Amino acid sequence: MDRKDNQSPQGETARILVEFLEVAITSIVFLKGVYPSGAFERRRYMNLVVQRARHPQLRDYIHSAVFGLLPFIQKGMVERAAVIFFNTDGIPVERFVFKLAVNQSYGSKVEETDLEFSLRSFLIKLSVSESLTKVLPCDYRWEITAYFRSLPEASANKDVEQWIPTDTRQWEQPPLLTPIKSMSSEPLCVQLYIEHPSLSEPKP
């Protein structure tokens, strides 16, 4: 996507962020071994070798999900985006969470190089974080979920219609958090962490 000179700082930041999220989420799916390694191909992004989904449906799902968030990230309405792995009962066993904040009052030029340098470090950390994750159960599924600070009426924005309430159940106890990486580079703050169920979480 080409940069537009008349794009707002929030719009430019959101564009950079969703491009990053598409690559990061694909990296998580690859890291977890959800699909055979042949389902991915190596590409370069931010001068790093990353994985890109080869299967059109997988690639389109990730792409449409994150780019569907673009107008909401731009307006500061998205609090978190997560990749959730859950069992056949719909109970999460692991969540990769991106906590997002775009400064809505920021009015200066966005330094794209600085932002990309900061986001690049997330991809490096992700690539070596497998030891922090859990082995998934045999019959598991996964989904991309967004948590909104507020949501406009569907009638006011057709982009809302792509997002439907998730059927995935929530944990009863606060989860265990494992920080992966965080950054704060105006106008963007991002935290990435992994959530696992508490040891006191009731068993299904």
C-alpha positions, 0 to 999 in steps of 0.5 A: 500500500503506497503512502499518501502525502495527505494521510494523517499521522494516525492513518499512516501509523495504522497502515504501518501497524496492520502491515506488521500485524499481518506478518506477525500473525503469520509468524505466530501460526508458523511458530505454532506448527499449525500447518506443515512448513510447506504451507509457507514461503520465505519472504523479506519484510523490514529486511528480515526473512519472514514467513508468508502463507502460500495457501490462498484461504489462509493468506486471505483470512489473515489479510482480511482480518488485520486490514479490516481493523485499519479504520478502527486502529486509526481512530484508536478504537482497538485495544487489543488484537489476539491470536487465540488457540483453543480446544474442542470445548472452545476454551483457550489454551494460549493467547498471543496478545498485541495491546495497541495504542495510537495517540489520537492527539499526535499531529507531527510527521510520522517517522516511518523508519523509526516505527518500522525499526521498533516493530522489526524487533517484535518479529525477531523476538517472536522467531525465538519465543517457541520455548515460552509457548505451550504444546497444543492439544491434538484437536485445536482450532485458532482464530484472530480476535479483536477487542474494541474500546468502543464499537460504532453501529454497523449501520454507520460503518460497513467495516463493522459487519465483518466482525462478529462476537466470538464463541470462544469462552473466557477464563474464569481466573486472571491468566498468566502473562509472559511478556515478549516485547514492548515499544513506545515510539510516538504516536504508537505503543505496542505490547506483545505478550502470551497468556496461559490459563492460571494454575487455579483455572477450573478444569473443564 
